[in-house]
Amino acid sequence: MKLSVELPSVAYREGPAKLAALAAAVEEIGFDDIAMFDHVVMGHPTATRPAPMYPPEMPILEAFTTLAFVAAVTTRVTLSTEVLVLPQRQPVLVAKQVSTLDTLSAGRMRLGVGVGWQEAEYESLGMPFASRGRLMDEAIPFLRRCWSDTRIDHTGATFEATAIAMEPKPPQGGALPIWVGGFAPAALRRAGALGDGWMASVIGGADRMRASMETIRQHAADAGRDPSTLGMQAMLAPPPRDAAGKDFYRDLDAVARRAAEVGEMGFDGIAVNATAIFQAGARSVDAIVDALAALHRRLREAVG
């Protein structure tokens, strides 16, 4: 079972050296992957839009910049976005950023992508929120073309590239993994037809999770792909937005039981949210490291 840690942006408050120490500790403890979530801005509520899912003042470090920082202080863990809001970003630039990260990390990059939920964020970046699904479907194969083709030509509904080159290619080339997040029917189709894996959160119980996994595998088969090659990762709990969510990581027995349940569902990867660990009471980088070490031991006991 692969174990991923989503780094807490709040760690920046203790300075860059502490954030580097946290990343190095995650690797030393024995986790397999370090991930960053993505938001460029968070909107304030206005007369025409409700409050966002998270507080507008929530600190969020830019995902690619932070992963480059992490790459410099680690050697083994893979580096992931969980998930990058791909349709609100220009895909040629994303291809270059990811290729550079893969090159400088010696082939450790995994790109997790999703369509997002915040219209205000799309507006601020000059991208159409209503077209996000179509943009995503076009961007995923375009990224792979940038990472593999010597000469890149693409004419799509939104993006166009004529006789361009992008070098250096990432060490993983066009096989650089793109994992898709989300539970909407379009996201499940996209994960099966276009993605290399699915990034999920444990929401709605085992029956819903298993049904979603089966739907993804069926979409893969319908697209002429081998469903058995798709990875499946589940975050043990969604990002906390209430008191119960913020207490989840206080009870390691409950966390271990949830991990065992996820393994029984057929997932081959687990993600833990270090921001939630911070919210559960580990209020410093040193405390987060201690909590992650204890959590890692329990997870390995539960799922291997």
C-alpha positions as CSV (number, residue, x, y, z in Angstrom):
1,M,0.0,0.0,0.0
2,K,1.4,3.4,-1.0
3,L,1.1,6.1,1.6
4,S,0.9,9.8,0.7
5,V,1.1,12.9,2.9
6,E,-0.6,16.1,1.8
7,L,1.7,18.8,3.2
8,P,0.1,21.6,5.3
9,S,0.7,25.1,3.9
10,V,0.3,26.4,7.4
11,A,3.9,25.1,8.1
12,Y,5.2,28.2,6.2
13,R,4.6,30.2,9.4
14,E,7.7,28.6,11.0
15,G,9.9,29.5,8.1
16,P,11.3,27.7,5.0
17,A,13.8,25.7,7.0
18,K,11.0,24.1,9.0
19,L,9.0,23.3,5.9
20,A,12.1,21.7,4.4
21,A,12.6,19.7,7.6
22,L,9.0,18.5,7.5
23,A,9.3,17.3,3.9
24,A,12.6,15.5,4.7
25,A,11.0,13.9,7.8
26,V,8.0,12.6,5.8
27,E,10.5,10.8,3.6
28,E,12.6,9.5,6.5
29,I,9.6,8.2,8.4
30,G,8.8,6.0,5.4
31,F,5.9,7.6,3.5
32,D,5.9,7.1,-0.3
33,D,4.6,10.3,-1.6
34,I,4.4,14.0,-0.8
35,A,1.4,15.9,-2.2
36,M,0.3,19.6,-2.4
37,F,-3.3,20.8,-2.9
38,D,-4.0,23.7,-5.2
39,H,-5.8,27.0,-5.0
40,V,-4.4,30.2,-6.3
41,V,-7.0,32.5,-4.6
42,M,-9.9,32.1,-2.3
43,G,-12.9,34.3,-2.8
44,H,-14.6,36.4,-0.1
45,P,-18.4,36.1,0.0
46,T,-20.2,38.9,-1.8
47,A,-23.8,40.0,-2.5
48,T,-23.8,37.7,-5.5
49,R,-21.8,34.6,-4.3
50,P,-21.8,32.6,-1.1
51,A,-18.9,32.0,1.2
52,P,-16.3,29.6,-0.2
53,M,-15.7,26.1,1.1
54,Y,-12.7,27.3,3.1
55,P,-12.0,30.6,4.9
56,P,-10.7,33.3,2.5
57,E,-7.7,33.9,4.7
58,M,-6.6,30.2,4.6
59,P,-2.9,30.1,3.7
60,I,-2.2,28.1,0.5
61,L,1.3,27.8,-1.0
62,E,1.5,27.5,-4.7
63,A,1.7,23.8,-5.5
64,F,4.4,23.6,-8.2
65,T,6.7,26.0,-6.4
66,T,6.4,24.1,-3.2
67,L,7.0,20.8,-4.8
68,A,10.2,22.1,-6.4
69,F,11.3,23.2,-2.9
70,V,10.4,19.7,-1.6
71,A,12.2,18.0,-4.5
72,A,15.5,19.7,-3.4
73,V,15.4,18.2,0.1
74,T,14.2,14.7,-0.8
75,T,15.4,11.8,-3.0
76,R,12.9,9.0,-2.9
77,V,9.3,10.1,-2.4
78,T,7.2,10.8,-5.4
79,L,5.8,14.3,-5.8
80,S,2.1,14.9,-6.5
81,T,-0.6,17.5,-6.8
82,E,-3.8,16.5,-5.1
83,V,-5.3,18.0,-7.1
84,L,-4.3,20.7,-9.5
85,V,-7.2,22.7,-10.8
86,L,-6.0,22.1,-14.4
87,P,-8.7,23.8,-16.5
88,Q,-8.0,27.2,-14.8
89,R,-4.4,27.1,-15.9
90,Q,-2.8,27.5,-19.4
91,P,-1.9,23.9,-20.4
92,V,1.4,24.6,-22.3
93,L,2.7,26.3,-19.2
94,V,1.5,23.4,-17.0
95,A,3.3,21.0,-19.3
96,K,6.5,22.9,-19.0
97,Q,6.2,23.3,-15.2
98,V,5.5,19.6,-14.7
99,S,8.3,18.5,-17.2
100,T,10.8,20.7,-15.3
101,L,9.7,19.3,-11.9
102,D,10.1,15.7,-13.3
103,T,13.5,16.5,-14.7
104,L,14.8,18.2,-11.5
105,S,13.4,15.4,-9.3
106,A,14.8,12.6,-11.4
107,G,11.4,11.4,-12.6
108,R,9.4,11.6,-9.4
109,M,6.4,13.7,-10.5
110,R,2.8,12.6,-10.5
111,L,0.1,15.1,-11.7
112,G,-3.2,14.9,-10.0
113,V,-5.9,17.0,-11.6
114,G,-9.5,18.1,-11.0
115,V,-11.9,20.6,-12.3
116,G,-12.4,22.5,-9.1
117,W,-15.5,24.1,-7.6
118,Q,-14.7,27.9,-7.2
119,E,-16.0,30.1,-10.0
120,A,-14.4,33.2,-8.5
121,E,-11.0,31.5,-8.9
122,Y,-11.6,30.8,-12.6
123,E,-12.7,34.4,-13.1
124,S,-9.6,35.8,-11.5
125,L,-7.4,33.7,-13.8
126,G,-9.4,34.6,-16.9
127,M,-10.7,31.1,-17.6
128,P,-14.3,30.1,-18.3
129,F,-15.8,28.2,-15.3
130,A,-18.7,26.8,-17.4
131,S,-16.2,25.1,-19.8
132,R,-14.0,23.5,-17.3
133,G,-15.0,19.9,-18.1
134,R,-14.3,20.4,-21.8
135,L,-11.1,22.1,-21.1
136,M,-10.0,19.2,-18.9
137,D,-10.8,16.6,-21.5
138,E,-8.7,18.5,-24.1
139,A,-5.8,19.4,-21.8
140,I,-5.0,15.9,-20.6
141,P,-3.9,14.3,-23.9
142,F,-2.3,17.7,-24.9
143,L,0.0,17.5,-21.9
144,R,1.1,14.0,-22.9
145,R,1.8,15.2,-26.4
146,C,4.0,18.0,-25.0
147,W,5.9,15.4,-22.9
148,S,6.5,12.9,-25.7
149,D,6.3,14.5,-29.2
150,T,9.4,16.0,-30.8
151,R,7.2,18.3,-32.9
152,I,4.0,19.3,-31.2
153,D,0.9,20.0,-33.3
154,H,-2.5,20.3,-31.7
155,T,-5.7,21.8,-32.9
156,G,-8.6,21.6,-30.5
157,A,-11.7,23.4,-29.5
158,T,-9.7,25.7,-27.1
159,F,-6.0,25.1,-27.4
160,E,-3.9,25.3,-30.6
161,A,-0.2,24.6,-31.1
162,T,1.5,24.5,-34.5
163,A,5.0,23.1,-35.0
164,I,6.4,23.8,-31.6
165,A,8.9,21.9,-29.5
166,M,9.2,21.5,-25.7
167,E,12.6,20.4,-24.3
168,P,13.8,18.9,-22.1
169,K,11.3,16.1,-22.1
170,P,10.5,14.8,-18.6
171,P,12.3,11.6,-17.7
172,Q,9.0,9.7,-17.6
173,G,8.1,11.1,-21.0
174,G,4.5,10.7,-22.1
175,A,4.1,8.1,-19.4
176,L,4.3,10.7,-16.6
177,P,1.2,9.7,-14.6
178,I,-1.9,11.8,-14.6
179,W,-4.4,10.9,-11.9
180,V,-7.9,12.3,-11.9
181,G,-9.8,13.4,-8.8
182,G,-13.6,13.8,-8.2
183,F,-16.8,11.8,-7.8
184,A,-19.0,13.4,-10.5
185,P,-19.9,11.1,-13.3
186,A,-17.7,13.1,-15.7
187,A,-14.8,12.8,-13.3
188,L,-15.2,9.0,-13.1
189,R,-15.4,8.8,-16.9
190,R,-12.3,10.9,-17.2
191,A,-10.4,8.8,-14.7
192,G,-11.2,5.6,-16.6
193,A,-10.9,6.9,-20.2
194,L,-8.0,9.4,-19.8
195,G,-6.3,9.0,-16.5
196,D,-3.6,6.7,-15.0
197,G,-5.4,6.6,-11.6
198,W,-8.1,8.0,-9.4
199,M,-7.6,10.3,-6.4
200,A,-10.6,9.9,-4.1
201,S,-11.7,10.8,-0.6
202,V,-13.6,8.4,1.6
203,I,-17.1,9.8,1.2
204,G,-20.5,8.0,1.4
205,G,-19.4,4.6,2.6
206,A,-17.9,1.5,1.1
207,D,-20.7,0.8,-1.3
208,R,-20.4,4.1,-3.0
209,M,-16.6,3.9,-3.1
210,R,-16.7,0.4,-4.7
211,A,-19.4,1.4,-7.2
212,S,-17.3,4.4,-8.2
213,M,-14.2,2.2,-8.7
214,E,-16.2,-0.2,-10.8
215,T,-17.6,2.6,-12.9
216,I,-14.0,3.9,-13.6
217,R,-12.9,0.4,-14.6
218,Q,-15.8,0.1,-17.0
219,H,-15.0,3.4,-18.6
220,A,-11.4,2.2,-19.1
221,A,-12.6,-1.0,-20.7
222,D,-15.0,1.0,-23.0
223,A,-12.1,3.1,-24.1
224,G,-10.0,0.0,-25.0
225,R,-7.7,0.4,-22.0
226,D,-6.7,-2.2,-19.4
227,P,-8.6,-1.4,-16.2
228,S,-6.1,-3.3,-14.1
229,T,-3.4,-0.7,-14.8
230,L,-5.2,2.1,-13.1
231,G,-4.1,3.2,-9.7
232,M,-6.6,3.9,-6.9
233,Q,-5.8,6.2,-4.0
234,A,-8.2,7.3,-1.2
235,M,-7.7,10.1,1.3
236,L,-8.9,8.7,4.6
237,A,-11.1,11.7,5.3
238,P,-12.0,14.7,3.2
239,P,-10.5,18.1,4.2
240,P,-12.2,19.0,7.5
241,R,-14.8,21.6,7.6
242,D,-16.5,20.8,10.9
243,A,-15.5,19.8,14.4
244,A,-15.8,16.1,13.8
245,G,-13.6,16.3,10.7
246,K,-11.0,18.3,12.7
247,D,-10.9,15.6,15.3
248,F,-10.5,12.6,13.0
249,Y,-6.7,12.2,13.4
250,R,-6.9,12.4,17.2
251,D,-8.0,8.7,17.4
252,L,-5.3,6.5,15.8
253,D,-7.4,3.4,16.3
254,A,-10.2,4.9,14.2
255,V,-7.8,6.0,11.6
256,A,-6.3,2.5,11.4
257,R,-9.7,1.0,11.0
258,R,-10.6,3.4,8.2
259,A,-7.3,2.5,6.5
260,A,-8.1,-1.2,6.8
261,E,-11.5,-0.6,5.3
262,V,-10.0,1.3,2.4
263,G,-7.6,-1.6,1.7
264,E,-10.5,-4.0,1.7
265,M,-12.3,-1.8,-0.9
266,G,-9.4,-2.5,-3.3
267,F,-7.5,0.7,-3.1
268,D,-3.7,0.5,-3.5
269,G,-2.9,3.9,-2.1
270,I,-3.9,6.0,1.0
271,A,-3.5,9.7,1.5
272,V,-3.4,11.5,4.8
273,N,-4.0,15.3,5.2
274,A,-1.4,16.9,7.4
275,T,-3.5,20.1,7.6
276,A,-6.1,18.0,9.4
277,I,-3.4,16.7,11.7
278,F,-2.5,20.3,12.5
279,Q,-6.2,21.0,13.1
280,A,-6.5,18.0,15.4
281,G,-3.9,19.5,17.8
282,A,-0.4,19.1,16.3
283,R,0.2,22.8,16.2
284,S,3.9,22.9,15.2
285,V,6.0,21.3,12.6
286,D,7.7,19.2,15.3
287,A,4.3,18.0,16.6
288,I,3.2,17.2,13.0
289,V,6.3,15.1,12.5
290,D,5.7,13.2,15.7
291,A,2.1,12.6,14.8
292,L,3.0,11.4,11.3
293,A,5.5,9.0,12.7
294,A,2.9,7.5,15.0
295,L,0.4,7.4,12.3
296,H,2.8,5.7,9.8
297,R,3.4,2.9,12.3
298,R,-0.4,2.3,12.7
299,L,-1.1,2.5,9.0
300,R,1.6,0.0,8.2
301,E,0.2,-2.3,10.9
302,A,-3.3,-1.9,9.3
303,V,-2.5,-2.2,5.6
304,G,1.2,-3.2,5.2
